[in-house]
Structures are given as structure tokens and as C-alpha cells.
Amino acid sequence: MRTYLERDLQDLSLIAALPDFRRLMRAACLRLGQLVNQTELGRDVALPQPTVHRYLNLLETSYLLVRLPAYAVNHTKRLIKMPKLYWGDTGVALHLANGAEPDGPHLENLVLHDLLAWRDARLERAEVLYWRTASGEEVDFVIENGGQLLPIEVKATTRPRLSDATPCTDLAALLIGQERAGPFIKSHLERHQLIVAEADEEIVGLLAYRTDWFQCTLVSLVVVREDFRRKGIAREFFQSVEAVSLSPRLFSSTEETNAPSIRMHTALGFMASGYIDNLPQGTRELLFYKRVPPRHMMA
């Protein structure tokens, strides 16, 4: 670190007070995975906010600091939302923080760099972001790729909890019950077969699907929050599934008493394909089928 401080940074910008700079570096390393509030950071290390701003920019320019932007539907909001702070080298971060053993934030830091390496090696552009609601619910990383979102939660434990997928689980519980919702969402997240819709940084709908149903694609669940229905969200969900389906055979179902859902399936080009009887809810499930073009024809 002495070589970096005393030689490399001199080539970037003159830093008059190296002790102040070292103190800021240590404070930054103690904030892995946290929001970057430059005013609070400056208060903790007794530096004015403009100096903190300049030092953080120098660290980022020299690839020691990584600022992860927030996910927002509005791309302009991504530029003004507070980023999360990570370090360019996890071992250096642990050393500067005088840590004896790595913990959860250090694992998160390692995962981020694997994701960034994956992103930079792709021909098609993908974004790595984080997601946080106004109420404080947060997903560590969100991969945005081709109009789809993949949430990733990092936990330094051998027994991860379903609470990380709480927003999705709460929505799923509206239709299938709280007891089934947790395992259901967990299994689809693990298979990367969950599509979500957001508005004002909150999850307002989701579609779960599977690709191993008799070698066909089956939509397992579609749910949209009540105050966001009749806005075309479900329609866009189905179009997204058609775009990623590896099979030309797409199936879906709905209760035979759900007239709006039946009309939507018909409008999307689905055909009735039979009934499923003897279900616990006491009503028959109407099965729908649609043949979609192979993916190479849709590209």
C-alpha cells in the first residue's frame, strides 16, 4: 500500500495529507456493501465532504474502489441514487480494516467481482446493480440482461433463509398460500425461472415458469398486485416467456371460473387443451396451449 500511496497516486493527483487519505481508505473498507453517504463518511474521518468526494474518485479511478449503482426502472434515477461501496481487492480490504477473518461483506465483495468479470466477458451488454426499496428491503445484486432481472442474495452461511426472497414470496402467497410460497419461489429462483415486474422500486408482479414439464415450457404461476392489474403486465410476462422458451410448446393454466384470465389467454393466442380435475381447491383447472416460434427464428 505504501508504493500505491507514495508513488502511483502521485501520478494521478497530488495528495497533501497521506494520513487523512489512509484514514479514509480504512473507513471505506469498513463499509463494504453499504450505501456511500459522503457526508457521513467525512464526519467519521473528520474530512470535509468535497475532500471525501475527491478521494473516493481517486480510489475509483485507480481501480481500488467499486461503486455499485442502484437498480431503478427509470435510468435517470440510477444516476442520482446512492451507490453501494465495494473494494477492488477483497484481501486488501480485509488488511486495511485490520480484520482477522473475512465475513459476510467480504464474501459479497468476492461475488461482485465474479459478476463483474462475467459481465465484462460477455458480448451482449448486461448490468450488475443492487436493489433497495424505500422501506429498506434489499437484494444484494440484480443482473439486468435482455429485459429480464435476476436477483442474487449473498449469505455467508450454510443454511440460507427464504426471507431474502420476501417480496416475491408475499406476492406468490396471494394465490398459493404462505406455506407453499416460500419453497415455490426458492425453487424457481434457483433455476433462474422467475420474471418480476417493478414499479417505483417495488415488486408488483411475477411470473414463474418451468422448462421440464414433459419437455415443454409451463407457466407455473402469474400474479400481479391488485392495484397494478389491467395495465398489461401479465401480457408482457407471457411475451417474455415466449422469448426465452427453449421449447415451441408453451402451456399455461387458470381456474375455469377465472373469466378475465381465460380472455387474456385467448387474446394471446392460446388454445384450450383440456382440464385438470380433482384439485384441492375444488374447481377444475383449464389448461391452455400455444405453439411459439423457435428461439433462433425470433432472434
N, C-alpha and C positions, 0 to 999 in steps of 0.2 A: 504493500500500500504506500510505503514511503516513496518508491520510484514513481508511482502514479501521481501522488500529490505534489512531489517536488520537481518532476520533470515533465510528465505527459500533460498535466493540466496547465503548466506554464505555456505550452504551445497553443492552448485554446483560449485562455484568458488569464490575466493577472489576478491572483487571489492574494490580497494583502495579509489576511489573517488565517493562516492554516489551522490553528487550533479551533477557530469557530467553524471552519469547514469540516474538520474531523468530527466535531460535536454534532453537526447536522447530519453527517453520514451515519453516525451511530443511532441518532434518533430515528432516522428513516428506516434503518434495519430493524428497529424495534416495532415498526408499524407495518410489517409485511401483511398484505391483504386488507389493509384498512383504507378508508377514504382519505384523500390528500387534502387536508384543510391547512393551507399555508399559514393562515393567521395563528391557528392553534400551535402548529409546529414551531413557528417563530417565537411564540410566547414560551414554549417549553425550553427552547435553547437560547433564549434571550437575544434574538436577532430580529431586525425589522422585516416585515413581510416582503418588501422589494428584494432584500438580500436573499431571503429564502427562495423566492421565485427564481432569482438568477442562479443560485447554487443548484437548485433542482434541475434547471435547464442544462447546466453544465454536466451534471451527472447523467442525464438522459442522452445528451449529445455524445458522451464518451462511453455509452452502452453499459453503464453501471446501474442505471435506474430504468425501470419499465413502468409507464403509466397506462393502466388498462382502462379504456373508455367504457362508459355505461351503455347498455342497450336501451334504445327508445325507438318507437315506430317512426317518429319524426327525426330525420337525420340531423337537423339543426340542433335539436336538443342534446344529441350525443356530444356535440362540440362544447356545450356550456355546462353539462352535468359534471359533477365532481368525479374525477377518475379514482381508481384504486392504485395503491402503490405496491410495486414488487421490485425485487433486486435482480440485477443481471447475472449474478453468480450466487447460488444458494450457500455455498461454503463460505464465501466472503461475508455474506450477510450474517451467518452464524458467528463468524470470527469477530466482526465488528461489534456485534451485540453482546459479546462475551458470554455466549450461550454454551452450556456444557453438552446438551443433547438437542438434536433437531426436534421440532414439534409440529403441530398441525399446519401453521402458516408456512413452515419450510417445505412441507410436502406439497402444499398448494403452489408454492413458488416453483418447485420442480415440475409439477404437472403443467403449469402455464408455459414453461419453456418448451416442453414436448409439444404442446398445442401450437405454439408459435412456429416451431420448426416444421411441423406438419403443414401449417398454413403457407409458409414461405416456399415449401417444396411443391405446392400444387400449381398446375397450370391455370385452373379456374380459381378466381378470387374467392376467398372465404374470410369472414370476420370473426375474431375472438373478442368477446366482450363479457361484461358481467351484468347482472340484472338485480335491481333493488326496487321495492315498492315504497310508497310514502309511509306505510306502516312499519317498515323495517324488515319485511320478508326479503330474503336474498338467495340468489343462485350464484355460486362462485364463478362459473364460466358459462357463457352461452355462445355456441357456434352458429353463425348465420351463414347459410350456404344454399344458394339456389332458391331463395324464398322460404326455406324451412329453417326451423330453430331446433337446436339440440342442447338441452340444459345439462350441465355437468356439475355435480356437487362432490367436493373432495372432503373426505373424513379420514383422519389418522386413527383408525380403529379397525378391528377385525369383525366388528358387529355394527355395520351402518344401520341407521334407523330410517323408517319411512317418512319421518317428519320433514325430511329435506324436500319431499315432493308434495307438501301440504296443499298448495293452491290447486294443483291438478287433482289431488285426491278428493278435495272438497267438492270440486265440480262433478267428478265421477260418482260421488256418493249420492248426488241428487237422483240418479237413475238406478244405480245398482246397490245402494246401501253402503253405509260406512264400513261395515265389516269386510265386504268384498273389495271395496275401492282401493285400499292400500296395496294389497298383493297384486291387484289388477294393474294399477299404474306402474308399480315397480317392475313387473314383468315386461311391460311394453317399453318402458324407459331403457331397460337393459338390452332390448332388441332394436332400439332406435326406431320404434314404430309408433311414435306419438307425435301428432301435429297439434300445435296450440295457436290460438288467436289471442292477441293482446289489444287493449285499448287503455290509454292513459296509464301505461305501465302495470296493468293488472291483467291476469289471465281471465278471459271472458268466454272461452270455448275451447274444446279439444275434440280431436278425433283419434281413436286408437284403431289400429288395423293389424292384421297378421298375414303372413305370406305362406304359411304351411297348412292351410286348410284345403286338403285334397289337391295340393299343388296349385291352388288358386289364391287370390287375394280376397280376404274377407274383412269388411269393416266391422269391428267388434263393438264400437261404441261411438256415438256422436252426441255431444251435449253442448249447448250454448246457454249462457246465463240468461235468465228470463228477460232482463232489461236490454239485452242485445239481440233478441230474436227478431226475425223478419227484416234482417239487414243484409242478407246474402252470405252470411258467414258459413253456414252449413254447405251451401252450394260451392263455395270456394274450397272448403275442406275436401269435398268429393273430387273436385277437379285436381287438387294436389295429389290425392291418392292415385288417380288415373295416371298422373305424370311420372310417378315413381314405381308403379306396379310392374313387377317382372313378368307377371302372367297376363295374357289377354283376357282372362276371365275374372271379372270383378263381381263379388257378391256383397249384399248388404241385407239388412232385415229391419222390420219395425213391427210393433203390435198392430194387429188387424183393425184395432179401433182408433189408431192414430191417423186420422184423415189428412192433416197437414203434411205429415211425413210421407204418406203414400203419394200425395200430389207432387211433392218435391222429387221423389224418386222417378215418377212418371215423366216429369218435366226434364229430368236429367238424362232420359233415355233408357232407364231401367225397365225391365220386363218382369212381371210376376213369374216366380219359378217354383211355387209350391208353398206349403205351410209346415210349421213345426208345432206339433201338438204336445200335450201332457207336460207343459212347463209349470213351474211353481206358482207363477203369478196368476194362473187360471185362464189366461187368454192365449189365443194362438198367435204365433209369430209368422208374419208374412215375409217370405224370402224373395229377394229381388236379384236379378242377374243383368249384367251388361258386358258386352264384349268391347274391349278398348283396343286401339292400335298398339302394336308392339312398340317398345321404347325407342328403337332405332328409327322407326317411322315418324315418331313425334319430335325427334331432335331437330 
